[in-house]
Amino acid sequence: MIMSQPAGQKDQFLVITAMGQETTALATLLTRLCMEQRCLIVSSRMSRHGTSTALVLQVSGNWDALARLESLLPALARREHFTLSMSRSQSLDERPQALPYNVFVTAAQRPELIAELCLFFQQLGIDIEEMFSFTYQAQHTGTPMLNLTLTIAIPGKMQLSWLREQFLDFCDELNLDAVIEPWRPLH
């Protein structure tokens, strides 16, 4: 399906966050409703957390299409028993130049670790674009472990050697096994 719009008119964006129990049904319901309302799914993330599934969609369309979608979603959420949050968003066209990097951390699980890592990057003015973590029991020792992956946007003017040194000192203080390296596409 090709969606057209008048020249010069920018699409608007809606970010939809849904949480429910039925992974595939939740994805099917929301993606189908977006299609029926002539909205384009720009990006999506879905993950299972225990018995709950979280789905985040960034949807674009003209004002009318997004307004129809916004009006239909609450009734669908009540009927299908999932929680819903929506927020209008804008494109990130006007971003300062930044370098995408990945941060990989493995450490013994401690409640403060993720918050400390987020604070470290926040204090340096580095945006976290994505965050993925999970915990597990180490196979041979049974130690609770944390595996964390961050995608960060390093400001273009920041000296990379200085950042690496700061990051390694920070990791040494917290006893983290960590690597910071340029982002690479998976495919």
N, C-alpha and C positions, 0 to 999 in steps of 0.2 A: 504494500500500500504506500503510495507516495503522498506525502502531506505537503500542500503548498501554502504559501503565505505571501502577502503583498511585499514587494521589494522594500527593504529598509526596516520592516517591522521585525523586532527581535522576539524570539520565543521567550516565554517565561518558564520558570521552573518550579516544581513542587517536589519536596522531599517527603516521602511516605515511610514511616517506620511502623511495622506491624509485628506483633508477637502472638504466637499461637502454639497449638500442640501438633497440628497436622502439617508437616513440612511441605509435601507436594501439593496438597489441596490449597494451602495458603498461597503458594507461588502461582498456582493455576488461577485461583480466583482473582488475585490482584493484577496479574499480567493480562489476563483476558479483559478485565474491566478497563484497563488502560487502553488496550487495543480498540475496544468498542467505543470509547470516548474520543478516539483519534488522537491519543497522546503517545508520544514516543518515549520508550524507556532508554534513558541516556546512560545510566549506570545502575548496577544492582549488586547487592551482597546478601547472601543468606548463609546462616550458620545455625547449628543445633547446639543448645546449651542445656545439658541435662534433658529433661522432657519438654523443654520449650524450644521453639524455633524463632529466630529473629530474622526479619527480612527488611532491607532498606532499599528503596527505589528512588532514583532521581528521575523525574518525568518531565518532559518538555511538551509544550503545545501553546496554542494561542490562548488568550485570556478566557474565552468562552469554553473551550475544551477543558481547561484546568478547573474552571468554576463548576462545570457539570460533574467532573470527577470528584472534586471536593465535596459536593452535595450528596453524592451517592455512597461514598466510603463509610460514613458513620453507621448507616443502616445495615450495610453489608457486614461490618464488624460486629454489630449486635447480633445479627441473625446467625453468623458463623462462629461466634464466640472467640474473637481475637481482639487484642488491644491495639489501639491505633493512635498514631500521632502524625500530624501533618504540619508542614511549614513551607511557606513560599521562599524561594531562594533565587539567587542571581548567578550569572555566569562569572567565572573567575578570569575573564579576559584581561583584566588590568593588574596582573600579578607582577611583582618585581622579579627580575631574573634570579633563578635559584637552580641549584644542582641536586638532582634526586640521588639519594644514597639509601642503602639498607643498613640496618643495625641488627645484628644477631646476638642474642644473649642467652647463655645457659648458666644456671646457678642453682644452688640449694634454695628451695622455696622459702621466702620470708615475706610477710604481709606488706612490708614497706617498699619492696624492690621496684614494682612498676611505677608507683607514685614518685619515687626518687629519680628514676630515669626520665619520666615526663618533666619533672621540675628542672632537671639538668638542661634539657633541650629548651625549655621555656625561658630559662634565665639567659641563654645564649641567643635568643631571638630566632630559634630554628623551629619551623612548623613541623608537626607530626602529621603526615598525610594518611597513613594507615598504621594500625596496630593489631597484631595477632599474637595471642599467647595461649598456652595451655600448661597444665601441670600433669605430672606423672610420677610414678614410683620408679626409682632407679632399679634396674633389673637385678644386680648382684647384691646391692646393699639395702634396698628398700627405702632409701632416702627420698623424701618428697622433693621433686625438682621442678624448676620453671624453665620453659622455653619461650622466648619472646622475640618477635620480629617486628621492627618498626621500619617504615619508609618515611624518611625525613626530607625536607627541602632546605638545603644549606644555602644561605644568601650568597649570591655570586661573588660578592666582594670579600667574603670571609676566607682567610688563609687556611687551606686544608691541613697543612702540617701542624699548625697551631691547634686546630680543632682535634685532630687525632691525638696530640699530646695531652690535651685537656681530658679527652674521653678516656684514654688509657689510664691516666692518673685517677680519674673518678672510679673506673672499674677496679683498679687495684685497691682503692680504699674500701670498696664494698665486696671485694673478693668475688668478682664476676668474671666469667670467661666470656669475652665479647669481641666482636669484629665489626668494623665499620668499613663499608666498601661501596663503590659506585653501583647504582641500581642498574639491573639488566633485565630486559624483557624475558619472560619465561619461554616464549615460543620463538 
